[in-house]
Amino acid sequence: MIIIVVLHFLLVLTFTTRILLRDDLSPPARLAWFIVLNALPYFGVIAYFLFGEIDIGKRAIKRHDKIFAEIKTKAFDYMGDKTKINQLIAPVYRTGFHYAGSINGFQTVAGNTAELMADGEETLNRIVADIDAATDHVNVLYYIWLDDHTGSSIAEALIRAAQRGVNCRAMADGLGSRRFIKSKRWQAMQDAGVKLAVALPFNNLIRTMYFSRLDLRNHRKITVIDSRITYCGSRNSADPEFLPKAKYGPWVDIMLRFEGPVVAQNQLLFASDWMQATGEPLESFKLMATPIAGGFPAQVMGVGPTERRGAAQQLFANLIASAQTELIISTPYFVPDTILLESLCAAAYRGVAVILIFPKVNDSWIVSAASRSYYQQLLEAGCVIQEYTSGLLHAKTLTIDGCISLIGSSNIDLRSFDLNYENNILLQDEVTTLAIRQRQQVYIADSERIELATVLSWPYYRRIWKNVIATIGPVL
């Protein structure tokens, strides 16, 4: 009995010491791990071993740094010139664009255009049509790729393109697309000549569990065609009905079709993932940066566990701080850190109309509970909270003052901030922002506004439960 007690004490002490030695943990995250380790010591130790540390492995980090050093050296003309931000971006918003450029080197480039897709059907039809019209190359990367109508249509378009001599590369995440990469259609793409790669594969689970984490994922959604067209937004290669979680459907997404120099930046971001997975050299990627007359300034921003810690939430905080009159955000997963929560409240207190749109019913009960634990503080500050009722709102959008937009794959939660590889495009354009803002208004029209009185009337047990989940949120 004494031996068991001693071993128990040493086990908890060892992991507690490890947590105290980590300088990268925020105080809330450190406290959350202490709570889990003391309340459920054996479960907590296993959980910390599997998920406690954000480390993709020294070899992967070294390789990532080498790849991006090569990209920055050989593709400087396509990264953009940071000195031009002052010429392209209105003074009040420059800090956000400067900060975005500091993350992985993509600076503001002028001469871009964007077209907002009407819905999932139009998105699929346009992507397939663009692939069918491709003459040189097609590069796609999706977190979730299903063998449904959307997924199969894109796969068949790639097969057709490869068969007529187009250089096609297709990449999917090892977890999000685990069934598809084992399917006959995946094999059919390979047989047709499509080059395939798996991001963060599960080919060595023991090594992954010991040296890294199982839940570090590539959450990006990138489509690049002939270095001329790129799509950016929240849609995976999957139908809106999203059969694996059909009871939450339809999944409501947003996608934009871009042309201009920003396409080359998305190509480079795709190349960084492809080179990491396959070792194919940068020289094999065709790059073009042809500005379109009258086009707007924009830049790509990619984050992930191999980038600077805190980059995503600091970017959001910079953008929120630049808002003068209006800030509208839609996200399916809202678990902000202190920086973001205080930034939103501060914006509302200084008179900015802050509107937050979340799904009423979420596929993650943990996220749902944690999100609602912040409602009272946000509402008391003057933020407006809308809960979307016509499906699972999966669109990740941010608009500022009717002229600045951020769109892509990033959610406002700890997973997107610390664990996932994400891709986004930041832009300044009144026409494009108006289109996105009008879509946000459609979301609001299909939402229920949450009043402070409603939140204050929640039963004590419900409020306690949500706050408990939020307290241990950093470990989830």
Order of alpha helices (4+ residues) and beta strands (2+ residues): alpha-alpha-alpha-alpha-alpha-alpha-alpha-beta-alpha-beta-alpha-beta-alpha-beta-alpha-beta-beta-beta-beta-alpha-beta-alpha-beta-alpha-beta-alpha-alpha-beta-beta-beta-beta-alpha-beta-alpha-beta-alpha-alpha
